[in-house]
Amino acid sequence: MSNPPSTPVLPVEGQRNILITSALPYVNNVPHLGNIIGCVLSGDVYARYCRLKGYNVIYICGTDEYGTATETKALQEKCTPKEICDKYHKIHKEIYEWFNIGFDKFGRTSTDSQTEITQDIFNKLHKAGYTLTQEMEQLFCEGCSMFLADRYVEGTCPHCAYEDARGDQCDKCTKLLNPTDLIHPRCKVCSKTPIIKSTKHIFLDLPQLQSKVNDFVENKSTQWTENSVQITNTWVKGELKPRCITRDLKWGTPVPLEEFSNKVFYVWFDAPIGYLSITKEYTPEWEKWWKNPENVKLVQFMGKDNVPFHTVIFPASLIGSGDPYVLVDYLSTTEFLNYETGKFSKSRNTGVFGDSAKSTGIPPEVWRYYLLINRPENSDSVFSWDDFNFKNNDLLNNFGNLVNRVLKMLNSIYDGVVPAHDATQEIDTKFITEFNSHMTQYFEKLEAINIKEGLKIAMSLSKVCNVYMQDNKPWDLANTDKARCGTILAVLVNAINLLATLMEPYMPSLANKIHQQLAVEPSKYVDSFVFAIPENHKISSTIDPLVKKLDGDEIKKQRAKFSGLGPEFPIDMKIATVTQVEPHSGAEHLYIIKVDIGAGIIKTVVAGLKAHYEAAQLVGQKLAVVLNLKPSKFKGVLSEAMIVVADDGANGVSILVPKDASTTASGAKIAGAGMSIQPKASIDYQKEFLHYDLKAVDGAINYNNTPLLVAGKEPLIPQKSSIQNGKVR
């Protein structure tokens, strides 16, 4: 496999020297799948590709260990910041190793090297006049007797009204904030309302550096992803403002000025310098990588929330130091990966985190495949267990079965010995030409760091191999034309060998298994189809399946395990009384229905019930509605709620009603026994509602295998007795 070499690699003049970094993950938490695909896994694919191409490359990453986030976690866990860093650095390292992510160096920022390099860059900025000091109003907690750094403050975002925005950035709208911007701020430690107090801080004078930053962005951004450019332009197209680079903390890189000896550098000034200090921990000759712009290209991977720090603040700091630092050449930025029931949350056990992926028993290569084939390159994407199952089975049917069938056939017909070949028929040459065309496209995509498209092309090439095998039917030729059968299998065995190498950056352990079954050593890329496995070569006699099928019960089990819902019910479902039913003038199959949801509140619902119910059957009916779906327009009419139905696929659909409607009032809440009703603010029908485990089972409506009750008493049931089982939609 294309793992990092055991001795430090240095740039070589005249060679293609590539320095790869991934955004340093915060040390105070466990990375989830979105974190993993957003930076470290994407960087690993590209690093492996570069090694297989023979480029001179190193891949640097590590845990970001300084700042408020670590201090806060230490307070929560009643230990020191260093103990937090030691604990979580080990967790991160083990998770990435399990995912087969091959860093040349996975380090950390709480080192002497970090202090030395950060203070050196600051001193040079300060001497050059690119810093300034300002009195600034900062939040001070009288209960804790301290100034509150950004992450010690939470409150309402002034831009989007998100109630749990942090003092440095809103997680919902991603806008950068100052703690004093927050509405209704509160101390994260004691929850008291802080006061505003004056204190002095150091600022990076970005306005003085604006023209140099503008030149840098103009020259380099042609090789950045579109979202990177858009986010950067929101900063540099306007007037840059001075940015505070110090904080009132103890855990961080000390400011090397006597007047500010009680302060440390702000983590977003300090953290990107971690790339340099971790490289120094990798090799004392680190400057050959970082102060060598003529011979080194820098490629960086990150999520979109990290962009402005890497395209404005970090390069401005390096430029202002006056040293000839390497600045980012290629920037690959992903959008967000969300979980099917909402955001990933470790505290709520919502979504799959790195440490829990291993507990599923699903091998790392399948997780890598799913994340990479769904890499959120142009828009946010959603992890779905149904889609995970589909993609796993596609990998099995398309690629896994190809390898398994061909190698087992070779063992069965030729005792595992590669036969002689004469691949001169038109169908053979056409296949090889098509194979080469796919290889060319693959290399074009990977050179452009278009990672997801490269994998799609490799999977498409696997299909080309399947078609070639199906068209030639070697199993039929085994008894009628053994020479021709041998040629086909020799072609396919060599195609699989090459295909395994193309797959290696994406699924290294899977590629390694294939090469073991082929009994060959992994090799670097070749430019076109070659018969690298010669006649008379003997493959392994043990051919095990590469990918295993996931069954429906297993998927249900995993979904329940990571739903994070527990006893909570995220759906705002109530009983409503139908007061009016009218046909929709713009759609023959729709009704416009008015429902009373209690306290005289009337909602409009557009529902496709016309084929199943007469209007008169609905008026006065008490039925279940969902009130926290995103409102949608249907042929010009806004639907404010949704009437839920049971659908068994055979007997039509049925509205859902309380078993005894006579004792049920409009507005009665619906949930399972013992469930805490905690509705989400807004549910997306396709991405979320349809993935909830909500169904009719033996005449009762269940959520996560728990029967739903109306007002905690009456069972919720299908109104039509002919529908006892089915989906709820």
N, C-alpha and C positions, 0 to 999 in steps of 0.2 A: 504494500500500500504506500501511498505518497505521504508518509508521515514526515515530520521535521527531522533533519539530521541531528545527530547527538552532539556535535561540536558547533560552536557559534559560526554563523555565516556572515561574511562581510561583503560589501559591494566590490565588484570587479570592474575596472574600467573597460569599456567596450562591450560589456554584457548588458542584458536587460535586468536592471536591479529594481526590485519592487518591494516597497515597505508597506505592509498591510496592517491596519489597526481596526478594531471594533470599539464602539463607544464603551467606556468602562462601566460595568454594572455597579450600582450601589451595593455596598457590602451588607447593608442592614436588612436585606430581605432575600427570600428564595426566588430565583427567576422563574417566571411562568413561560408558557409556550410562545406568547407574543414577544417577550424579551429575547427569547432564544433565536427566533427567526429574524427579528429585527436587526440584530447585529452579529452575534458570535457565530451562528450557523451559516449565515450568508458569507461572512468573511472566510470561514473554513472552506467552503466550496471553492471560492476563488483561489485561496492559497493552494489547495490541492491541485486545482487546474494548472496553476503556474508551475508547481513542482513537476507535474507530468509533462509540461511543455519544455522543461529544462531551464526555466528562468531562475535567476538568482533572487530568492525571495525569503523574507521573514514575516511572520505573523505575530503581532504583539497585542496583548490585552492584559487585563488584571482588574482587581476590585478597587473601586473608588471608595476610600476609607475615611476621609476627613469630612468635617462639617456637622451641621445640625442634625442631619438624619441619623448619624451614628450616636451622637450625644443623646438624642431622644430615645433611641432604641436601648441604650445603656440604662437610662432612667427607668424605662419600662421593665427591663429584665434584671434591674438591681445589680449591675456589675459595671466594670470600667469600659470605656470606649475600646481600649486595646483588646479586652476579652471578647467584646462583640466582634471586632474585626477578625480575630483569630478563629472564632467559631464559624462565622459566615464565609470567610475566605475558603475554609476547608469545604464547606457545603457547596459553594460555587464550583470549586475545582473538581470535586467528585461528580457533580452533575454534568459538567462539560466533558469530562473524561468518559462518562457513561454514554453520552451522545456522540462519542468518537470525534470530538472537536480537537484538532491537533495544532495547538499554539506552539510557536518556537519558544515563547516565554509567556506564562500567565503569572503575573506578579501582583504587586499591590502598591498603593501610593503612600502608605505610612512608613517611609524609609528615609534614611539619611540622604540618599541620592535625590529624592523628591525635594527635600528641604534645600539642598545645595543648588539644584538647577532652578527651582522656583525663585529663590532669593536672588540668584544671578540675573535672571531675566528681569525681575522687578528692579534691581539696582540699576541696570542699564536703561530701563524705561524712565526711571526716576531721574537719573543723571542727564538723560536727553531731554528732559522737560515734558515728558508725555504723561505725567501724573499731576494731580492737583489735590488739595485738601479742602473739604467743605464741612461746615457745620450742617448737620442734617437732623431732622426730627425723626426720632425712632421710638418704637413702642417699648415701654418699660413696664414690667410686671412688678407691682409693689408687693404682691404676695410672695414672689420668688426672689425679690430684691435683685433683679438683673435686667439688662437690656435683652430684648427678645430677638434673636436672629430669625431669619425668614421662616424657617420650618418649625419654629416654636409658636408660630401664629397661624391660626385658621380663622376663616370668616367667609362672608358672602362676596363673590366675585362682582366687581363693579361693571363688568362687561356682559356677563351672561346670567348673573344672579345664582350661580351654583353655590350652594350653602357651605360646602366643605373645601373651598379653595385654599391653597397654601399661600404663605406670605411671599413666595418667589414666583409661583406659576399656578395657573388654574388648570387642573387636570381635565376639565371638561372642554373649555374652548382653547386651551394651550397658550393663552396670552401670558406674557411675562408681567409680573406684578412687583410692586414694592409693598411691604407689610402695611404701610399707612394708607394704601389704596383700598384695603379691604373694608367692607361695610360690616358693622357689628363684629369687630375682631375679638378673639378670645385667646388666652394663653393656653397652649397645648398641654402644659404641665399641670396647671391648677384650675383651668377653665375660667379664671377671673378676667374681667375686662381690663386690658392694659391702658396706661396713660401715655401721652406723647411727651417725650423728653428730648432735649437737645444733646447731641454727641458729635464728635469729629471723626471723619473717615477719609480714607484715600480713594480717589477715583482715577480710573483710566481715562485719559483725555481723548476720547474717540474723535471729537471734532478736529483735533490737530492731525489725526491720522486718517481722516476721511478720504482724502485724495489718493493716498497709497492703498487703502482698503478697496476703493473703487477700482483702481487699476488692477489689483489682484483679482477681484471678482470678474472683471471684464475679460481678463486674460485666461482665467482658469475655468470659469463656469460652463464653458462649451462642452465639458466632459462630465457635468454633474447631472443627476436625474432632475426631471422637470420640477418635482416638488421642492427639491433643494434650492433650485434657482428662484422659484416663486417666494419661498419663505425668506431667503436672503434678500431679495429685492424689496420686501416690505421694510427692511432695515436700511439698506444702503441707498435706495431711491429717494428717501427723505433725508433729513438732517440727523446725523448721529448725535447722540447725547452722551455726556460723561457717564461712565458706569462705575458704580461703587465696587471696589475689589477687596474690602476688608470687612470683618465681622467681629462682634463681641463674643468670642468663644474661647475655649481653652484647647479643644481638640482640633488641631489644624497646623498648617505651616506658619511659624511665627513671622511677623512682619519685622524686617531687620532695621527698624528705626526706633531710637530710644523713646520718642514721643508716643509711639504706637506699640510699645512692648507688651501691652495687655490685650492686643488684638491679633487675629490670625487672618490669613488670606481667605477670601470668599471661595467656596468650593468650585464655582464655575470659572474662576480665574486659575485656580490651582489644579483642578482635575485633569484637563487636557494635557497639562505638562507631564502628567503621569505616563503618557506614551514615551516621552523622552527618558524619564527616570527608570521606567521598567526596561527600556532598551539598554540603559546603562547597567542595570542589574544582570542583563543578558550578556553584555560584553563591555569591557572597559573602553573599547574603541567605538562607543556609541555614536560619536560625532561623525564617523564615516557614513552613518546612515542618515543622520539628522542635519548635518551641515555640509551637504554635498549635492546641491540642487542640480548640478550639471549631469550627475550620473545616477540619481535616484528619483523614482516616481513614487509618490505617496497616494495610496488608495485607502479610503476610509468608509466604513459601514456603520450605519446608525438608524434609529427611528427618527421620525420627523420632528419630535419634540426636542431633539438635541442639535438641530441644524444651526441656529443663530450663534451658538457658542463656538461651533467649529468653523463657521464661515465668516464670522465677524470678530468676536472677542479674542479667540485663540490666535488666528493669523495676525490680527492687529498687534497683539502682544509680541509675537515673534518678529514681525516687521519692525516694530518700534525699538526692539532690543539692539538693532543694528547688526546682528550676527546673520550669516548667510544660511538661515534655516530653510529646510525643505518645507514647502507649503502644499496643501492638498491639491492633487492633480485630478483624481477621479473621486467623486463622492456618490455613493449609492445609498439612497435613503428610502426606507419603507414607510408605508402608512401603518395603521394599527391593526392588530389581530385581536378581535374580541371573542368572547365565549358565547355559546348559543343562548344562554339565559342572561347575558349581560356582561359586565366587566369581570375580569379575573380578580378574585379576592381570596387571599390566603386565610384571612380571619374568618371568612364565611364559607370556606371550602368550596368556592365557586371556581370551576375551571381546573385544568390540569397544570400543575407546577412541575418543575424539573425533577424534584425528589419523588413526586408521586407517579410520574410517567413509568418509572422502573417497576413500581408496585403493580402495575396493570398486567405484567407478564408479556406485554407486546414489545417485540425487540426494537432496539434503537433505530435500525435502518428503516422500519416502517414509519416511525415518528418523523425521521428526517425526510422521507419521501413525501409524506402528507404535507408537512410544513413548507417544503420547497416547491411542490407543485401548486400550492395555494399561497405562495409568497405574496403579501399585499403590496404590490409594486406601484399600482396606479390608484388604488382606492382601498379603504378599510375592508377587511374581510372578516368572516365569522367562522370560528371552529364549530363544526357540527358533527356529532357522533354518527349520524346517518351518512354524511359525506365521507367521514373517516372510513367507515365500513366499505362504502362504494370504491374509494380510492385504493384501499388495501386489496380489495378483490380484483380491481383493474390491474394492479401491479402483479398479483398472482396469475391472473388469466393471460395477460399479455406477455409479461417478461418471465415470471417464475416458471410457468408451464412450458414455455419455449425451451429453456435450459434443461428442465427435467426430462422432457420428451426426447430431445435430441441425444442427450448423454445416455439415457437409459436404452434408447434404440441402438446406439453405438456399442454398448456393452452386450446387448442381446444378440445383435447380428454379427458383430465383428470381434466379440470378446474384449471390447474396450480399446482395440488397436485402430488408429486412424488409417483408413485405407488409401490406396492410390487414387488420384483424381485426374480428370480431364475436363476441366470446366470451360469448354469451348463452345457449347451449344448457345444459341441466341438467348435462351431463357437464363443461362448462367451469366453471360456478359451483361445482359440487361440488369440483372440483380446487382452485380458488382458495381455497375455504373450508378445505379440508384443508391447503393450503399455509400459510395464515395460522395455523391451529391449531399446526402444527409450529414456526412462527416464535415464537409465544407461549411454547411450551414451551422452546425454545432460549434465549430471553432469561431465562426463569425460572431455568434451570439455571446460566447464566453469571453472573447476578446473585448466585446462591448460591455461586459459585465451584466449581460441580460440573462440572469441566472435561471429564472423560471422557464424562459423560452428554450434555453439549452437543454433542460430536462425534458421538455415536451418533444423536442426533436429526437432525443435519445429513445424516448418511449415510442415515437413514431417509427423509428428505425427498427425497433423490436417487432412492430407490426409488419414491417416489410419482410422481415425474416420469417414470420409466421405465414405470410402469404406465399413466399417462395417454397416453404416446406409443404404447404397445403396443395399448391399447384403441381408439385412434383411427386407427392405421395411416395416417399421412400419405403414405407412399410409394405406397399403393394409390389415394389420392384425387388424386394429382398429375394423373392423366389424366381422372378422372371428375368431380371437384368441386374445382377449383383454389382457389376462394374459401375453402372449408372447410379445405383443406390449408394455405392461408396463415394462417388463424386459429390452427390448431394449432401451426404453427411459430412464429408470433409469440408465442403464450403460452409455448412452451418456451424460446425465446430469452430472454425476459424472466425466466422462472423461473431459468434458468442464470445470468443476470446477478446476481440476488438471492442465489442459492445460492453463487456464487463469493465474495460478500461475507461470507456466513455462515461460509464455509470459511477466510477470510483469516487469522483469528487462529491457526488450526491449520497451514495450509500457505500462507504468504504468497506464495511464488514461484509456486506452482501457480495461486493466485487471480489473480496478476498476468498469467500466460500466458493465462488465460481472458479477462481484460479486454482484453488485446492482440488476441486473435483476434476478440473482439466489436467491437474498435475503439472502445472507450469508456473514459473515465477512471474509475478506482475512486471509489466514493462511500461516504459513511457509511451506517450502517444506516437503514432505513425500518421503520415499525411493521407494515406489511402489504404484500401483493402490489400492485405498481404496474407499469404499462407504461412503464418508464423509458426503454426503447429505442423510439423512435417509428417510425412508418411511413416508409418510404423511406431509413432509415438503412442504410448499406452496411458489412457486416462485412469482415474480412480475407479475401483470396482464398487465403491459406496457412493451412491447418488441419492442424497436426501433432498426433500422439498426445500426450496429457498424461502418461500412465503407460505404462511398458513391462513386458511380461511377463518374469518370471524363470523360467528353465528349471531342470530338476532337476540338470543337470550344474553349473550355476552355483552352486546352493545347496550341493552337495557340496563344490565348490571352496572356497567361503567358510567352510563348517563346518570343513574340514580346516585352513584358514589360521589360524583363530582358536581352534582346539581347545586349544591350549596343551599338548597331550599330548606332542608331539614323539616322542622315543624312549621315553617313559614309558608304562607299562601300569597304569591305575588300578583294574583289576578283580582281585580276589583269586580266581583261578580255578585249581582243582586237580583232579587225578584222585581219585575216591573209589570204593570198592568197595561195592556194594549187599549188605547182610547180611540184610535182612528187608523184606518187602513185605506190607502188610495193607490191606484195603479200609477206606475211611473210613466210619464208621457214619453220619455226618451228611451225606454227599454221595456220590451214586452214581458220579460220574465221577472221584473222587479216590482216590489211594493215599496211605497213610502209610508212608514208606520210611525205613529206617535205613541210614545210610552210614558207612563207616569212612574218615576223611580222613587216616589215617596216625597212627602212634604210639599206636594203640588208641583214638583219639578218635572217638566216635560222635555223629553229628548226625541230627536228625529233619528230614525233608523232606516237605512236602505237595505232591504233584505231580498234574497232570491228565493222566496217561498211560494211564488205564484203557482208553480207546477205541483206543489204539495198540499197547499191549504187554500180554501176559499176565504175571501176577506171576512165573511160573516163568522167563520170558524175561529178567527183570531181576535176579533173585537171583544173586549172584556176578559180575555185570557190572561192569566198570570203565568209568566214565563221567565226564564233566566236570561239576563243580558250581561255583557262585559262592557265596563265603562272606561277602562284605561288603555284601550287600543288607540293608536294614532288615528285621529279623524281623517276620513278619506272622502273624496268626491266621487260619486257615481253618476255619470251622464249629467253633470252640472248640479247635483244635489249633494250637500254635505251630510254624511252619516256620522252622528256623534256617539254612537254605541253599536254593539253587535249582538244580534240574537244568536245564541249558540244552539246547535242542533246535534243530534246523534245520527250517524250515517253508517248503515251496515253494508252499503254497496248493492243491496238487492231489493230492499223494501222501501226505497225512498229515504226521506229524512223525517226526523221527529223533533219538535221543539222540546225543551227540557222544563219540567214543571215540578212544583212541590207535591209530594204524595197526597197531602190534604190541603188543597188550595183554600178551603173555607176558613182555615185558622191562620192564614199567612197574609201579612200586610205588604203592600208595595214598599220597596226599599229594604226588605229583609236581606241580611247578608248571608252569603253562601261560603262555606269552607268546610274542611274536614274536622272531625272531632279532635280537639287538642291542638289544632293549628292556630298559629298567630297570623291574623290577617294583616299583611304588610304589603300593600299593592305597590308595584313599581310605578313611577310617574308616567311612563309611557311604554307600551309594548308594541313591537313591530310584529305584524301578523305572520309574515312569511319566515322571518329570521328567528322569532322567539315563540309566539303562541303555538304554532304548529309542532314545535319540538317539546312542549310540555307533555308530560305523561298523563293526559286527560282523555278518558275513554269510558264507554258504557260496558259494564261487565255484569252479566246476568241481571239486567234490569236496574242496576244502580250506576250512578255516575261517579267514577273514581278519579282521584288525583294522587299520583304516586302510590297507587294501590290502597288508598284510603277513601272510603265512601264520603261524598260531599253531603252536608246537611244544610237545610235552610233554617236560619235563626237557631242553629245548634240543636234542632229537634227533628224536623221532617226530612226524610231522604229526598234527594233530587233524583228524578227518574225521567226516562223518555215518556212523553205523553201518549205515544202510540205503543200499545202492548206488543205489536208485531216486531218492534225493534228492541231487542234485549241486549245486543252486543254491537260494538262498532266504534268508529272514531268520533270524537267530538270536535266540531269545527265551526 
